[in-house]
């Protein structure tokens, strides 16, 4: 659910922690990175990442600072901190063992509270974003053994695996904490220093519009000297404070140029910049164009995208409308045009073909159109689908479900069955048509072999209704009754009969059958 870069910030944690409350991975790479982050979110500890350099020698970039990393180095980071690993000179493999977890899911009280000094056993100093330690000999062996135990427990999920994993995770953090002070003697940036710089960066993000915001004013608020804070900011980020402040203000100015009608004077004032002439100079130096040209070009690009989007939506609307009128040739031409325009296949299918067929199905259900109109609409949909089918396979577009349908043994009527099939295909279902005079064993065998989620039985003659009960019994004998739903329908069939034979669903018409099949497939 997460790539090898371990970047969860785009996902809600409940979407991936539900089955993977702790994520572990061993990464062998030439380059490993998680570039997506928001500076305004850097102080939040939603996820904690523990990276262990298990083999090799390379480069680790945190923010804009470059550090050499080698076997034995352990980094504990907020998952939002921008960092990258590189193999140095491409000569040696770099193997990184990675753990990613949410402290709130594993700890309680102060250990799970980011603002507490005890957060993750005090590895982070107050609201810090990263910590670093170097381990050697037995200490490294102990940490690797802990990692291997966590990996084994989370993969095998033996009894009480979560308790074991929690205990090992606690032991890992405590071990790192005990060695943290020793690693500070190697001259690297201390946890306290990084905390201070992260505070400065956050203040800039929050107060960039304040023209009075300077390094001196920030240093004063933190009770530090300006010169000390200037050197510290450079040491941690690799960037001068003045450059960082200008870049943040320039980013905001670009956003305002793109998204608003504010004048240059208003933008200068709103971004805390000095004056319009200096704004022009800064803009040209960084973007090689004037603010007005930037606004024009980005607006033109935005307007082009909007116009293109409107044009594409017009094509999809035309596909839907012509399908409802049964204009098969026009639908086929429009579908090809949509493909040529680069509209995603899934969008053409759902917002063009299926949308049009859904309207037809609803009208049929309400007696606004009749069988002939449904048949010509279905023909038009099939003409368009012929173009999309090979492209759908390439794009990995899957049907909303899979059903098998047929008229029961002893009955040769197929008009109703065909109508249901068309309606189901119009809902995006994959339909296996068994034809007429279908034996109970054939329904069940097809469901097993084709992995169908629903069996649909149709009957027009009262004398053949009993075959439907045989289908239910054969499904039970085959052991698939709890996996496959059985739908029945036809002129003599009723809801009472459905309940009597133990089928799952009765529907009185084709449109209702298609709707019901979608629901049954989704329920799974």
N, C-alpha and C positions, 0 to 999 in steps of 0.2 A: 504493500500500500504506500510505502515511502521509497523514494529512490535511494541509491547508495550514498548520496550526499546528505541524507538525514535531514531534510528540510520540511518540517511539519507546519510552518506558519500559514500555509494556504489552506490547511485542512482543519475542520473542527475536530477537536481531540476525540469526541465521542464517536466520530466516524471511523477512526482507526485504532483507538485504544480499547474499543469494546472487546476485540479478540486478541489484541496485541498490547497489553498494558505496559510492557517494556519491549523496546525494539533493540535488537543487537545485530551487528553485522561486522564481518571482517572484509575490509576493502583493500584490494590490491590495485594500485592505480598509478598512472603517470600524472594525473591531475584530479584533484577532488575538491569540490567547492559547494558552497550554498550561498549564491550571490543575492538572493532576494531577501531584503530586510527593510524595515522602516526605522529611521533614526528616532522617530518619536516613540517607538516601542522598545527601544534598547534596554530600558530599565526594568522591564517586566520579566519575571522568571517563570514563564508558563511551562517551558520545557528545559531540562538540563541535559547536556550532552557530555559524556565522558569519552575522550578519545585517547587511546593508548597506542603509541608507536611501537609495534611489535617486531618490526624488522625493517632494516634499511636506513637510509640517511637522505634528508631532503630539506625542503623549505616550507615553513608554515607562516602564512601571512594573516595577521589579525589586525582588523582595521587597515591602516596603511603602513603598518610596521612589519618588517621582515625578520623572522627568527629562523635560525637553523634548528632542525629537529632530527633526532636520532633515536634509536632503540632505547627505551627506558623513559622517554618523555611522556608525561601524562597531562592532558589539558582538560579542565572542567570548564565548560562554557554555557552561557545562556544560548539557546538554539538560535536566537535572533542575531547574535554577534556575527558580522561578516568575516569569514575566514576561508582560506584556501590552502591546500597541500600541494606541493610540487616535488617531483623527483629532481634532485640537483644534477644538472648537466645531462640528465637522461641516462645516467650510467648504472643506476642501481634501483631495484624495485623497492617501493615504499608500501609497507603493509600496516594498515591502521585498524585496530579493533575498536569498534564504536558501540556505545550504549546510549540510548535516548529514552528518557522517562519524564513523567510529570510528577514532581515531588508531592503534590497534593494527593495523588493516588496511592502513594506508598508510605507516607509519613503523616504524622498528626502534630498539632500544637506548633511550637516554635520551629520544629524541624521542617515544617511545610510552609512557614510564613516567610515570604521574601524579605520583608522588612525587619526580620529578627536576626540578631547576630548569630543565632544558633541554626539559621537556615542551612540545611544540608550539612549539619555538624560544624558550621562555622567556616566552611571552605571559602565561601564568599564573605568578604568583609563588608558588612552592612548591605548596601544595595549594589554590590559589584557585579560585573558581567562575566568575568573570567578568572581562572586561577591556573597556576602552572607548577608542576613539580617534576623533578628528575629522580627516577628510582634506579637502583643498581642491585646486582646480585640477588640475594634472597628476597629482598623487598619486591623486585620486579617479578620474580618467580611466583611470589604469593599473590600479587595482583593478577597475573595471567591465570593463575589457578582459580581465583574468584570469578574472573570473566568466563572461563570455560564452564564453571559450575552453573552460572546464570544462563549461559547459552544452552547447556544440556537440559536444565530444568524447564526453560521456556519452550523448548522444542518438543520434549517428550511429555511434558505436563503430567508427571507422576503425581500420586496423591500428596496433598499439601505442598504442591510445587510453588504456589504463591508465597507461602510462609518461608520456604527455603530461599526463594529468590529475594524476598525482602531482607532476610537475615544477611545474605551475601552482599546485597546492595549497601546495607548499613556498614558492614565490615569494610567494603571497598572505600566508602567515603571517609570512614574513620582512619583507615590506613593512609589515604592521600593527605588527610588533614595533619597527621603526625609528622609527615615528611615535608609539609609545606614550608615551614620556617627554615629548614635546611637549604631548600632550593633558592631562598631569597638572597643567599650570600653570593650567588654567581653574577650579580650585577644587573639582573634583568629588572624590568619594571615591577614594582611591588603591587600587591592587590590594592592597597590604599591609594596609590597613585592613579591606577586605572579607574577607581571609583570616583576620584576627584574629576578626572577628565570626562568621564561619562556624565557627571553632573553639569559640567560646563557645556557639553554638547546639547544636553537637554534644555538648558537655559536659552541657548541660541535658537533652538527650534521653537521654543515657546515665545521668545521676545524679539524675534528678528526685526519686527516692524518698529521697534524703539530706536530712534536715531541716537539716543544717549547710551545705547548698549555698547560697551567697550570691554576690552580685557581688563582694564583697570577697575571698572565698576564691578565686574564679576569677581575679580581678585579681592576687592574690598569686602564684598558680601560673604566671601569664604574665609575672610581674615588671613589672607596670604599676600605676599608681595607680588607685584605685577611681573617682575623679572623671573621670579621662581615659577609662577604659573605658566608664563610663556615658554620657558625651557621644558617644563613638565608636559605641556600640551604637544610640543614637537616630539619629545621622547616617546610618548605613547602613540600618537597618531601618524607621525612622520609628516605633519603638515603644520604650517604656521597658523596661529589663531586668526590672524587678519584674512588669510586666504580662505579659511573655512567659513568665516562669517560672510565674506563676499559671495562665496559659492552658494550658501544657503539663501541669501537675499536675491541672488540672480535666478535661482531656481523658482523662487516665489514670483519674481517679476515675469518670468516666462509663462508661468501658469496663468497669471492675470492677463497677460497679452493674449493668450489662447482662449480663455474662458469668459472674459468680460469686455465691456466697451469703455473701460476706464482710460482716461488720457494718460500720456506719459508722466505728466506732473503728478497726477493722482497715484500712479503706480510707484513713482519715486518716493512719495510721502508714505504710502502704505507699506513699503518694503524697508523703510528706514535708511534709504540711500541719501547721499549728500545733496546732489542737485541733478538737473537734467543733463547738462554737458558731461559730467563725470559718468552718469548712467550710460550715455551714448558711447563713451570711450570704453567703458568696461564691457558693454555688450558686444561692440565690434571686436575687441581684443579676444573675447572668449568664443564668440559664435561667428565671427567674420561676416557679420551683416548688421544692419541697423534694426532697432526695435520695430519700426514700422514695416520693414520688409519681412521680418520674422512673423509678425502678426498676419500680414497678407498671405504669406506662403502657408502657414499653419491653418489659417482660416480656409484658404482655397482647398487644402487637402481634406479638412474636415467636411467642407461643403460637398466636395467630390464624393467622399465616402457616404455622406447622407443621401446625395442624389442617386448614387449607385445602389444603396440599400433600398431606397424607394422604388427604383427600377426593378430590382430583383423581386421585391415584394409584389410588384405589379404582375410580373410573370407568374408567380405562384398563385395569385388571385385569379388570373386568367385560366390557369390549368384547372383550378377548382371549379370555376364557373362553367367552362366548356365541358368538363367531365359530367357535371350535373345535367347538362343538355344533351349528353350522349355524342358529342362531336369528337369521335375517336381520332380522326386524322389530325385535327387541330391540336388535340391533347398530345399526340405523339410528337408533333412539330415543336410545341411549346416545351415539352420535357427535354427534348434535345437542345433547344435554345437555352434552357436553364442550366443544363450540364455544361454547355459551351461558355456560359457566363461565369462558371466557377462556383455556382451555388452548391453547397454540400448535398450529397446524395440523400442523406437522411432528412434534410430539410425539404427537399423536393418531394420526397415520399410522404412526409407527415403533413406539411403545410400546403401541398398541392393535391396529390392524388387521394390520400386518406381523408383529408379535410373535405374534399368534394364528395367522396363516397359516404362519409358520415352524415352529411346534409341529406343525401338521397335516402339513406337508411332511416333517418328521423322523419322525413316526409312520408316514407312508406309506412312507418309505424303509425303515423297520424292520418293515414288514408288520404294524403294530399297527392301522392303519385301511386301508380300501380305497377304490376309485374313488368309490362313492356318497358316502362321508363327505367326500372331497375336493371333490366337486362342490357339495354343500350349503354347505360352508365357504366356497368361492370365491364362491358366490352371496351369502352374508352379507357377505363383504368388499366385493363390488361395490356392495351396497346402501349401506354406509357410505361408500365412496369417492365415490359420487354427490354426497353432501353436501360432501365435502372438495374436490373438483376445482376449482370456481370460486374457493374460498378459497385453494387452493394456488397458483394463478396470481397472485393478488394478493399473497401472502406471498413469492413468489419461490422456492417450494420446487421443487427440481429432482429428476427421477428419477435413480436410481443408474446408469442407462445406458439405451441404446436398442437394441432388436433387431427384426429382421423374421423372421417364421416362416411356414412353409407346408408342405403336403404336396406332394411333387414331382410333376412332370408325368406323367400316366398313372395316378395313384393318387388315388382319391376318398375314402379313409379319413380321418376327422378326429378321432376320439375321443382318440387319443394326442396329436395336435397340440394339441387344445384343453386337454388336461390339462397339458401343458407350458406353454402360454400362461398358464393360471391360476396355476401355481406361480411362474412368472417375475414376474407381476404382484404375487404375494404377497411377492416379494423387493424390491419397489419399482422394478422395471424398467418402462420404457415399451415396449409390444409392438405392432408393426404386424403385424396378422394378414392374410396374403395368401390364406388359404383353402386349397382343394385344387387339384390339377392345375396346379401353378405351374411355368411355363417357367423355365429357367435365366436367361434374359435379364431376366425380371421380378424375380427375387431381386436381381440385380446393380443394375438400374436403381433399384429401391426403396432399396437401401442407399445409393446415391449421392444420390438426391433427398431422402431422409428423414434423411440423415446417421446411419445406423445403424452401430453398432460391431460387431455380430455378425449373421451370417446363420444361421438355424436351418432345417435341412432334415429333414423326416420322411418315412419310407417304411414301408409295411407289406408291400408285394409285392416279392418278390425280383427280378421283372422290371423294376422301376422304380429299383432301386438305382443303375444306371448314370447316371441323371440327376444324382446328387450329384457325380459326377466332372466332369460338364459345368459345373456351377455353379462348381466350383473353377477350371476353365479359363477360363470367361467372366470371372471376377473378375480373373484374371491378365491377360487381354486388355484389360480396362478400366483396368488400372493401379491397382487398389485393393487388391490382395492383401496389401500390407504394412500397410494401414490397417484392413482389415475381417477379423475372425476368422470362420471357418466351422465350425459345429457340425452333427453329424449324429446321427440316432438312429432307432429303430424296431425291430421284431421281428427282421428278418433281418440287421440291421447289426451289425458287430463292430469291436473295436479294431483288428484287423489290416486290415480294409477301410478304416478311417479313415486309417491310415498309408499304405496303398497309393495312395489317391487324393490324398493331400496335404492333407486337411482338418486343422483344428486340434484338434478335440475330439470324442470319442465319449462318450456317457453312456447307461447301460442303462435309466434310468427318469426320470420327470418331475422328481422332487425333486432328483436329482443334476444334471439339466440346468439347473435354475434356479440351483443353487449355482455351477455352472461358468460360466454366463453372467455372473453378478455378478463373478466373478474376472476373466473376459476383458474385461469392460467397464472394470473398475478398472485393468487393465494397459494399456488403451488404445489 
